[in-house]
Amino acid sequence: MPLGYLCASMTAALPVLFKNLAGQLSADPAGFLRMDWSGAARTLADTQGLLTHLAQALQQRGWSKVLANQMLMQSFSPAEQAWITQEWLSQAVQQAGYRHGAIVVSTDTYARLATAYITTNVGGLPLRYRSFDDEAQATAWLLRVG
């Protein structure tokens, strides 16, 4: 059985904490949240809902790590990029304890560029991002970091 199949099976077996058009959240028993972005068209409100629930779940559990699977994700809009970088990131770090983000990047060039804009504009926050081409590598990194 290929490793990619195992990762997909494990994600599917986890209980869903929140779901909307932007994607879904689940809690990995290894101590991090999984955020699987959908390929559906979404609004800024959808993205805000998903990320707001992500921050709340981090805070409730006292966790600091997120695996964000963006394989299917459409590119962030300029409004989404602005909201994430100007509002959400600092709140997630300062109030929810967000510290490590492992991103399984999309194959779509525009989605990769939009994500790169966000991950390089963390404004001196104590937040570390790493990008990966597959979920197994992203998971292994999250398990190694503090």
ChimeraX commands (.cxc) that place a marker at each C-alpha (Angstrom):
marker #1 position 0.00,0.00,0.00 radius 0.5
marker #1 position 1.56,3.36,-0.99 radius 0.5
marker #1 position 2.33,5.85,1.79 radius 0.5
marker #1 position 0.09,8.50,0.21 radius 0.5
marker #1 position -2.83,6.09,0.52 radius 0.5
marker #1 position -2.11,5.55,4.20 radius 0.5
marker #1 position -1.98,9.30,4.91 radius 0.5
marker #1 position -5.26,9.87,3.08 radius 0.5
marker #1 position -6.86,7.00,4.99 radius 0.5
marker #1 position -5.68,8.33,8.34 radius 0.5
marker #1 position -7.01,11.82,7.57 radius 0.5
marker #1 position -10.38,10.43,6.50 radius 0.5
marker #1 position -10.66,8.46,9.76 radius 0.5
marker #1 position -10.18,11.52,11.99 radius 0.5
marker #1 position -13.34,13.21,13.31 radius 0.5
marker #1 position -14.12,16.50,11.58 radius 0.5
marker #1 position -14.09,19.51,13.94 radius 0.5
marker #1 position -15.33,22.01,11.38 radius 0.5
marker #1 position -16.20,22.00,7.69 radius 0.5
marker #1 position -17.29,24.60,5.14 radius 0.5
marker #1 position -16.69,25.39,1.45 radius 0.5
marker #1 position -13.07,26.39,2.15 radius 0.5
marker #1 position -12.14,23.06,3.75 radius 0.5
marker #1 position -12.22,21.06,6.93 radius 0.5
marker #1 position -10.39,20.75,10.23 radius 0.5
marker #1 position -9.55,17.65,12.20 radius 0.5
marker #1 position -7.40,16.96,15.25 radius 0.5
marker #1 position -4.53,14.52,14.77 radius 0.5
marker #1 position -3.85,12.41,17.88 radius 0.5
marker #1 position -0.13,13.21,17.40 radius 0.5
marker #1 position -0.85,16.73,18.70 radius 0.5
marker #1 position -1.52,18.93,15.70 radius 0.5
marker #1 position -4.46,20.14,13.65 radius 0.5
marker #1 position -5.05,19.11,10.06 radius 0.5
marker #1 position -6.59,21.62,7.72 radius 0.5
marker #1 position -7.58,20.15,4.37 radius 0.5
marker #1 position -8.45,22.88,1.86 radius 0.5
marker #1 position -11.12,21.94,-0.66 radius 0.5
marker #1 position -10.92,22.64,-4.37 radius 0.5
marker #1 position -14.28,24.42,-4.31 radius 0.5
marker #1 position -14.80,28.08,-5.05 radius 0.5
marker #1 position -14.96,29.94,-1.75 radius 0.5
marker #1 position -15.61,33.41,-0.40 radius 0.5
marker #1 position -13.56,35.48,2.02 radius 0.5
marker #1 position -16.17,34.61,4.66 radius 0.5
marker #1 position -15.56,30.87,4.03 radius 0.5
marker #1 position -11.81,31.32,4.51 radius 0.5
marker #1 position -12.36,33.46,7.60 radius 0.5
marker #1 position -14.65,30.79,9.06 radius 0.5
marker #1 position -12.14,27.99,8.49 radius 0.5
marker #1 position -9.17,29.92,9.87 radius 0.5
marker #1 position -11.10,31.33,12.82 radius 0.5
marker #1 position -12.12,27.80,13.83 radius 0.5
marker #1 position -8.51,26.69,13.36 radius 0.5
marker #1 position -7.26,29.32,15.80 radius 0.5
marker #1 position -10.00,28.46,18.31 radius 0.5
marker #1 position -9.14,24.76,18.11 radius 0.5
marker #1 position -5.43,25.48,18.65 radius 0.5
marker #1 position -6.22,27.60,21.68 radius 0.5
marker #1 position -8.67,25.08,23.16 radius 0.5
marker #1 position -6.18,22.24,22.88 radius 0.5
marker #1 position -3.07,24.21,23.77 radius 0.5
marker #1 position -1.47,23.08,20.50 radius 0.5
marker #1 position 0.85,25.09,18.26 radius 0.5
marker #1 position 1.15,23.04,15.06 radius 0.5
marker #1 position -0.90,22.82,11.86 radius 0.5
marker #1 position -0.65,20.64,8.78 radius 0.5
marker #1 position -2.33,22.54,5.95 radius 0.5
marker #1 position -3.04,20.36,2.92 radius 0.5
marker #1 position -3.48,22.72,-0.03 radius 0.5
marker #1 position -3.21,20.13,-2.81 radius 0.5
marker #1 position -6.72,20.90,-4.12 radius 0.5
marker #1 position -6.91,24.54,-3.05 radius 0.5
marker #1 position -7.64,27.37,-5.43 radius 0.5
marker #1 position -5.39,30.42,-5.13 radius 0.5
marker #1 position -6.03,32.90,-2.33 radius 0.5
marker #1 position -7.73,36.09,-3.48 radius 0.5
marker #1 position -6.06,39.44,-2.72 radius 0.5
marker #1 position -8.73,40.02,-0.03 radius 0.5
marker #1 position -7.92,36.65,1.59 radius 0.5
marker #1 position -4.18,37.37,1.49 radius 0.5
marker #1 position -4.71,40.78,3.10 radius 0.5
marker #1 position -6.97,39.43,5.86 radius 0.5
marker #1 position -4.65,36.53,6.66 radius 0.5
marker #1 position -1.47,38.61,6.75 radius 0.5
marker #1 position -2.88,41.77,8.33 radius 0.5
marker #1 position -5.32,40.31,10.85 radius 0.5
marker #1 position -5.47,36.56,11.28 radius 0.5
marker #1 position -1.79,35.60,11.55 radius 0.5
marker #1 position -0.93,37.90,14.44 radius 0.5
marker #1 position -4.07,36.90,16.34 radius 0.5
marker #1 position -3.44,33.19,15.75 radius 0.5
marker #1 position 0.13,33.51,17.00 radius 0.5
marker #1 position -0.48,35.85,19.93 radius 0.5
marker #1 position -3.81,34.52,21.18 radius 0.5
marker #1 position -3.95,30.91,20.00 radius 0.5
marker #1 position -0.27,29.92,20.22 radius 0.5
marker #1 position 0.22,29.08,16.53 radius 0.5
marker #1 position 3.96,28.40,15.98 radius 0.5
marker #1 position 4.55,25.79,13.25 radius 0.5
marker #1 position 2.81,25.37,9.90 radius 0.5
marker #1 position 3.59,22.49,7.54 radius 0.5
marker #1 position 2.05,23.20,4.15 radius 0.5
marker #1 position 1.45,20.52,1.56 radius 0.5
marker #1 position 1.50,22.79,-1.45 radius 0.5
marker #1 position -0.86,22.87,-4.39 radius 0.5
marker #1 position 0.28,21.87,-7.84 radius 0.5
marker #1 position -1.32,25.10,-9.08 radius 0.5
marker #1 position 1.34,27.79,-9.61 radius 0.5
marker #1 position -0.95,30.67,-8.61 radius 0.5
marker #1 position -1.97,28.93,-5.38 radius 0.5
marker #1 position 1.71,28.31,-4.57 radius 0.5
marker #1 position 2.56,31.97,-5.18 radius 0.5
marker #1 position -0.36,33.23,-3.08 radius 0.5
marker #1 position 0.69,30.95,-0.22 radius 0.5
marker #1 position 4.33,32.00,-0.55 radius 0.5
marker #1 position 3.25,35.63,-0.20 radius 0.5
marker #1 position 1.55,34.81,3.11 radius 0.5
marker #1 position 4.33,32.62,4.51 radius 0.5
marker #1 position 6.99,35.24,3.77 radius 0.5
marker #1 position 4.97,38.07,5.36 radius 0.5
marker #1 position 4.79,36.86,8.94 radius 0.5
marker #1 position 6.13,40.21,10.15 radius 0.5
marker #1 position 8.62,38.98,12.73 radius 0.5
marker #1 position 6.06,36.75,14.46 radius 0.5
marker #1 position 7.45,33.62,16.19 radius 0.5
marker #1 position 5.96,31.44,13.45 radius 0.5
marker #1 position 7.79,28.97,11.22 radius 0.5
marker #1 position 6.44,27.62,7.96 radius 0.5
marker #1 position 7.80,24.82,5.79 radius 0.5
marker #1 position 6.41,23.69,2.46 radius 0.5
marker #1 position 6.23,20.07,1.33 radius 0.5
marker #1 position 5.14,18.13,-1.73 radius 0.5
marker #1 position 3.60,15.31,0.28 radius 0.5
marker #1 position 1.80,14.83,3.56 radius 0.5
marker #1 position 4.17,12.19,4.97 radius 0.5
marker #1 position 7.12,14.62,4.90 radius 0.5
marker #1 position 4.98,17.42,6.38 radius 0.5
marker #1 position 3.82,15.15,9.21 radius 0.5
marker #1 position 7.37,13.99,9.94 radius 0.5
marker #1 position 8.56,17.61,10.20 radius 0.5
marker #1 position 5.71,18.56,12.55 radius 0.5
marker #1 position 6.55,15.63,14.80 radius 0.5
marker #1 position 10.20,16.76,15.01 radius 0.5
marker #1 position 9.62,20.45,15.82 radius 0.5
marker #1 position 8.91,21.80,19.32 radius 0.5
marker link #1:1,2 radius 0.2
marker link #1:2,3 radius 0.2
marker link #1:3,4 radius 0.2
marker link #1:4,5 radius 0.2
marker link #1:5,6 radius 0.2
marker link #1:6,7 radius 0.2
marker link #1:7,8 radius 0.2
marker link #1:8,9 radius 0.2
marker link #1:9,10 radius 0.2
marker link #1:10,11 radius 0.2
marker link #1:11,12 radius 0.2
marker link #1:12,13 radius 0.2
marker link #1:13,14 radius 0.2
marker link #1:14,15 radius 0.2
marker link #1:15,16 radius 0.2
marker link #1:16,17 radius 0.2
marker link #1:17,18 radius 0.2
marker link #1:18,19 radius 0.2
marker link #1:19,20 radius 0.2
marker link #1:20,21 radius 0.2
marker link #1:21,22 radius 0.2
marker link #1:22,23 radius 0.2
marker link #1:23,24 radius 0.2
marker link #1:24,25 radius 0.2
marker link #1:25,26 radius 0.2
marker link #1:26,27 radius 0.2
marker link #1:27,28 radius 0.2
marker link #1:28,29 radius 0.2
marker link #1:29,30 radius 0.2
marker link #1:30,31 radius 0.2
marker link #1:31,32 radius 0.2
marker link #1:32,33 radius 0.2
marker link #1:33,34 radius 0.2
marker link #1:34,35 radius 0.2
marker link #1:35,36 radius 0.2
marker link #1:36,37 radius 0.2
marker link #1:37,38 radius 0.2
marker link #1:38,39 radius 0.2
marker link #1:39,40 radius 0.2
marker link #1:40,41 radius 0.2
marker link #1:41,42 radius 0.2
marker link #1:42,43 radius 0.2
marker link #1:43,44 radius 0.2
marker link #1:44,45 radius 0.2
marker link #1:45,46 radius 0.2
marker link #1:46,47 radius 0.2
marker link #1:47,48 radius 0.2
marker link #1:48,49 radius 0.2
marker link #1:49,50 radius 0.2
marker link #1:50,51 radius 0.2
marker link #1:51,52 radius 0.2
marker link #1:52,53 radius 0.2
marker link #1:53,54 radius 0.2
marker link #1:54,55 radius 0.2
marker link #1:55,56 radius 0.2
marker link #1:56,57 radius 0.2
marker link #1:57,58 radius 0.2
marker link #1:58,59 radius 0.2
marker link #1:59,60 radius 0.2
marker link #1:60,61 radius 0.2
marker link #1:61,62 radius 0.2
marker link #1:62,63 radius 0.2
marker link #1:63,64 radius 0.2
marker link #1:64,65 radius 0.2
marker link #1:65,66 radius 0.2
marker link #1:66,67 radius 0.2
marker link #1:67,68 radius 0.2
marker link #1:68,69 radius 0.2
marker link #1:69,70 radius 0.2
marker link #1:70,71 radius 0.2
marker link #1:71,72 radius 0.2
marker link #1:72,73 radius 0.2
marker link #1:73,74 radius 0.2
marker link #1:74,75 radius 0.2
marker link #1:75,76 radius 0.2
marker link #1:76,77 radius 0.2
marker link #1:77,78 radius 0.2
marker link #1:78,79 radius 0.2
marker link #1:79,80 radius 0.2
marker link #1:80,81 radius 0.2
marker link #1:81,82 radius 0.2
marker link #1:82,83 radius 0.2
marker link #1:83,84 radius 0.2
marker link #1:84,85 radius 0.2
marker link #1:85,86 radius 0.2
marker link #1:86,87 radius 0.2
marker link #1:87,88 radius 0.2
marker link #1:88,89 radius 0.2
marker link #1:89,90 radius 0.2
marker link #1:90,91 radius 0.2
marker link #1:91,92 radius 0.2
marker link #1:92,93 radius 0.2
marker link #1:93,94 radius 0.2
marker link #1:94,95 radius 0.2
marker link #1:95,96 radius 0.2
marker link #1:96,97 radius 0.2
marker link #1:97,98 radius 0.2
marker link #1:98,99 radius 0.2
marker link #1:99,100 radius 0.2
marker link #1:100,101 radius 0.2
marker link #1:101,102 radius 0.2
marker link #1:102,103 radius 0.2
marker link #1:103,104 radius 0.2
marker link #1:104,105 radius 0.2
marker link #1:105,106 radius 0.2
marker link #1:106,107 radius 0.2
marker link #1:107,108 radius 0.2
marker link #1:108,109 radius 0.2
marker link #1:109,110 radius 0.2
marker link #1:110,111 radius 0.2
marker link #1:111,112 radius 0.2
marker link #1:112,113 radius 0.2
marker link #1:113,114 radius 0.2
marker link #1:114,115 radius 0.2
marker link #1:115,116 radius 0.2
marker link #1:116,117 radius 0.2
marker link #1:117,118 radius 0.2
marker link #1:118,119 radius 0.2
marker link #1:119,120 radius 0.2
marker link #1:120,121 radius 0.2
marker link #1:121,122 radius 0.2
marker link #1:122,123 radius 0.2
marker link #1:123,124 radius 0.2
marker link #1:124,125 radius 0.2
marker link #1:125,126 radius 0.2
marker link #1:126,127 radius 0.2
marker link #1:127,128 radius 0.2
marker link #1:128,129 radius 0.2
marker link #1:129,130 radius 0.2
marker link #1:130,131 radius 0.2
marker link #1:131,132 radius 0.2
marker link #1:132,133 radius 0.2
marker link #1:133,134 radius 0.2
marker link #1:134,135 radius 0.2
marker link #1:135,136 radius 0.2
marker link #1:136,137 radius 0.2
marker link #1:137,138 radius 0.2
marker link #1:138,139 radius 0.2
marker link #1:139,140 radius 0.2
marker link #1:140,141 radius 0.2
marker link #1:141,142 radius 0.2
marker link #1:142,143 radius 0.2
marker link #1:143,144 radius 0.2
marker link #1:144,145 radius 0.2
marker link #1:145,146 radius 0.2
view
